[in-house]
Amino acid sequence: MVSPSHPNATEIGRLDGKVVVVTGASKGIGKATASAFAAAGAKVVLAARTRETLEQVADDLSVGGVSNPDSILVVPTDVTDVDAVQRLIERTLHVYQRVDIFVNNAGIGHFGPVVDFAPDDWDTVLNSNLKAIYLCAKYALPSMLAQGGGQIINVLSIAAKVAFEASAAYCAAKAGALALTKVLASEVRQQNVRVTAVLPGSVHTPFWDDVPQHPDFDQMLKPEHVADTIISICQQPPGMVTEEIVVMPPLGIL
Ligand SMILES: NC(=O)c1ccc[n+]([C@@H]2O[C@H](COP(=O)([O-])OP(=O)(O)OC[C@H]3O[C@@H](n4cnc5c(N)ncnc54)[C@H](OP(=O)(O)O)[C@@H]3O)[C@@H](O)[C@H]2O)c1
């Protein structure tokens, strides 16, 4: 006999009607995550800087029958820009009236030894991978708190925990983002907001397009692996929270 507190298989699989914002939704992990949420029945807000690529993702989801066009919203957003982040939340609330899940996924890498690393690149990496998570959490949280709960998923990296040469800005940003995630989780857990850090190893995405020395693409995770991990976290029953999860290729750090 199934315990009354144990949801049945169909309840576990669906996220029908949940309003989910995914940043960096035009490519790689974000695109796969947006697609997985749409397939699970969620209303998905696609955010990244480039309107054309976001609209292509929205078209693919609609034409492919994964999602109803009314359940996909494109909001071009630079997540390092405070005004743009506020507009992202305002537009989401205007169209869907709530934010259930916010996936902080947008991020970039610039690589090189500290001695050669340009100060502007440092600011770009820190703003994109760290400050953006603070901004998005700050402006998404009021609606979650008002509606009685929500979920924030921060896509970080194993670089939050491991020192990779020529990656000081990226490692510092991801380590900072892990600290931010832990503080945030402790600040809002009493208000029923669940906060999770997802730390993937190498994933085969356009992230690596401009990195000359990269690991073997064939050995990397696929973006769908990370997307499936995020979906499964969001399908967990209310009585538990995954605070941190490391997802690695089978061969470990590549
Ligand atoms: N690929 C890996 O091996 C790997 C491993 C561990 C963790 N991660 C992390 O996973 C996340 C996604 O990476 P990915 O591999 O999917 O990268 P990706 O394929 O390069 O995609 C990055 C996405 O972020 C968006 N983006 C970048 N800067 C932005 C900004 N300022 N505002 C809004 N959107 C922005 C990009 O679109 P626009 O350029 O149009 O804005 C794009 O949609 C990142 O946080 C990355 O650090 C990646």
The ligand as a Tripos MOL2 file, in Angstrom:
@<TRIPOS>MOLECULE
LIG
   48    52     1     0     0
SMALL
NO_CHARGES

@<TRIPOS>ATOM
      1 N1         29.8680   23.9620  -19.7600 N.am      1 LIG1
      2 C1         30.4980   23.5270  -18.6620 C.2       1 LIG1
      3 O1         31.4550   22.7090  -18.7120 O.2       1 LIG1
      4 C2         30.0400   23.9920  -17.2940 C.ar      1 LIG1
      5 C3         30.4750   23.2620  -16.1800 C.ar      1 LIG1
      6 C4         30.0870   23.6650  -14.9110 C.ar      1 LIG1
      7 C5         29.2760   24.7760  -14.7580 C.ar      1 LIG1
      8 N2         28.8720   25.4930  -15.8570 N.ar      1 LIG1
      9 C6         28.0380   26.6590  -15.6180 C.3       1 LIG1
     10 O2         26.7480   26.4060  -16.1620 O.3       1 LIG1
     11 C7         26.1490   27.6420  -16.5650 C.3       1 LIG1
     12 C8         25.6770   27.5180  -18.0130 C.3       1 LIG1
     13 O3         26.8330   27.2100  -18.7910 O.3       1 LIG1
     14 P1         26.7520   26.6600  -20.2780 P.3       1 LIG1
     15 O4         27.8640   25.7080  -20.4090 O.co2     1 LIG1
     16 O5         25.3840   26.2460  -20.6200 O.co2     1 LIG1
     17 O6         27.1550   28.0000  -21.0630 O.3       1 LIG1
     18 P2         26.7820   28.5340  -22.5330 P.3       1 LIG1
     19 O7         26.4240   27.3910  -23.4190 O.co2     1 LIG1
     20 O8         27.9150   29.4260  -22.9160 O.co2     1 LIG1
     21 O9         25.4690   29.4090  -22.2760 O.3       1 LIG1
     22 C9         25.5360   30.5380  -21.4330 C.3       1 LIG1
     23 C10        24.1830   31.1980  -21.3970 C.3       1 LIG1
     24 O10        24.2460   32.3220  -20.5020 O.3       1 LIG1
     25 C11        23.7980   33.4870  -21.1810 C.3       1 LIG1
     26 N3         24.4740   34.6370  -20.5850 N.ar      1 LIG1
     27 C12        25.7890   34.8780  -20.4610 C.ar      1 LIG1
     28 N4         26.0130   36.0470  -19.8620 N.ar      1 LIG1
     29 C13        24.7760   36.5640  -19.5730 C.ar      1 LIG1
     30 C14        24.3280   37.7480  -18.9580 C.ar      1 LIG1
     31 N5         25.1860   38.7020  -18.5100 N.pl3     1 LIG1
     32 N6         23.0010   37.9500  -18.8230 N.ar      1 LIG1
     33 C15        22.1230   37.0330  -19.2630 C.ar      1 LIG1
     34 N7         22.4770   35.8880  -19.8600 N.ar      1 LIG1
     35 C16        23.8070   35.6600  -20.0160 C.ar      1 LIG1
     36 C17        24.1060   33.2280  -22.6550 C.3       1 LIG1
     37 O11        23.3070   33.9590  -23.5640 O.3       1 LIG1
     38 P3         23.6810   35.4390  -24.1060 P.3       1 LIG1
     39 O12        25.1210   35.3850  -24.4980 O.co2     1 LIG1
     40 O13        22.7350   35.6850  -25.2280 O.co2     1 LIG1
     41 O14        23.4180   36.3500  -22.9480 O.co2     1 LIG1
     42 C18        23.7420   31.7410  -22.7440 C.3       1 LIG1
     43 O15        22.3360   31.5940  -22.8570 O.3       1 LIG1
     44 C19        27.1860   28.7290  -16.3340 C.3       1 LIG1
     45 O16        26.9350   29.3510  -15.1040 O.3       1 LIG1
     46 C20        28.5000   27.9410  -16.2920 C.3       1 LIG1
     47 O17        29.4720   28.6010  -15.5240 O.3       1 LIG1
     48 C21        29.2220   25.1150  -17.1260 C.ar      1 LIG1
@<TRIPOS>BOND
     1     1     2 1
     2     2     3 2
     3     2     4 1
     4     4     5 ar
     5     4    48 ar
     6     5     6 ar
     7     6     7 ar
     8     7     8 ar
     9     8     9 1
    10     8    48 ar
    11     9    10 1
    12     9    46 1
    13    10    11 1
    14    11    12 1
    15    11    44 1
    16    12    13 1
    17    13    14 1
    18    14    15 2
    19    14    16 1
    20    14    17 1
    21    17    18 1
    22    18    19 2
    23    18    20 1
    24    18    21 1
    25    21    22 1
    26    22    23 1
    27    23    24 1
    28    23    42 1
    29    24    25 1
    30    25    26 1
    31    25    36 1
    32    26    27 ar
    33    26    35 ar
    34    27    28 ar
    35    28    29 ar
    36    29    30 ar
    37    29    35 ar
    38    30    31 1
    39    30    32 ar
    40    32    33 ar
    41    33    34 ar
    42    34    35 ar
    43    36    37 1
    44    36    42 1
    45    37    38 1
    46    38    39 2
    47    38    40 1
    48    38    41 1
    49    42    43 1
    50    44    45 1
    51    44    46 1
    52    46    47 1
@<TRIPOS>SUBSTRUCTURE
     1 LIG1         1 GROUP 0 **** ****
